[in-house]
Amino acid sequence: MKRLAAIALLGALLAACGYKAVDVKHIAPTNYRDQIALMLAHALPDPVGIRDATVGDPMRIGEGPYYVCLRYRMRGSQPKEQAAFFFNGQVNQLVDATPELCGKAAYKPYPELEKLCQGTKCV
């Protein structure tokens, strides 16, 4: 009987040690510039006309998910500021930026975005 109790206790301990709750929402993106460019290449109707593109470094609000701010303008239009949110290190959503999100972003040139191709057309 003691042996059975010991085996049950050992099983319970192993099960408790083996289970770890991992919050995969908060993994920092590593290749965020490429991921954002790929998302915009598919999301924009004509990504060839992107100009004046800039991007910030990954940031987060408190313990929330990572996001990256970006600015660009399409040929003949006003500048657009957006935030790309990441889930498990992968770009998941692109939303219009607010001053609270991107007001303090330090932007750097983002030439990869200006070189997007659609079909055989490239800038």
Buried (B, 14 or more C-beta within 10 A) or exposed (E): EEEEEEEEEEEEEEEEEEEEEEEEBBBEBEEBBEBBBEBBBEEBEEBBBBBEBBBBEBBEEEEEBBBBBBBBBBEEEEEEBBBBBBBEBEBBEBEEBEEEBBEEBEBEEBEBBBBBEBEEEEE
